[in-house]
């Protein structure tokens, strides 16, 4: 199981791009979401 230690959020006009990394700098999350789904996506 990969634990995310860093989360980057690129804020756009209509959507957000999420990028998560573990403690070693490896990518564990890469996702595009819209404003309405952002909070539910982060809650997962």
C-alpha positions in Angstrom: 0.0 0.0 0.0 1.3 3.4 -1.0 0.9 6.3 1.5 0.6 9.7 0.0 2.8 12.3 1.7 2.6 15.1 -0.8 -0.4 16.4 -2.7 -0.2 19.0 -5.4 -3.3 20.7 -6.9 -3.2 22.6 -10.1 -6.2 25.0 -10.0 -7.9 25.7 -13.3 -10.9 27.6 -14.3 -13.2 24.6 -14.5 -11.1 21.6 -13.3 -8.4 20.6 -10.9 -5.4 18.3 -11.6 -4.2 16.3 -8.6 -0.8 14.8 -8.2 0.2 12.8 -5.2 3.7 11.5 -4.2 4.9 9.0 -1.6 7.8 9.7 0.8 10.3 8.5 -1.9 8.9 10.9 -4.5 7.1 8.2 -6.6 3.8 9.1 -8.1 0.8 7.5 -6.4 -2.0 9.7 -7.7 -2.7 11.5 -10.9 -6.2 12.6 -11.5 -8.3 15.3 -13.2 -11.5 16.3 -11.4 -14.0 19.1 -11.6 -15.1 21.6 -8.9 -18.1 19.7 -7.9 -16.2 16.4 -7.3 -13.1 17.9 -5.6 -14.1 17.4 -2.0 -15.4 13.9 -2.5 -12.2 13.0 -4.4 -10.0 14.3 -1.6 -12.1 12.4 1.0 -11.2 9.1 -0.5 
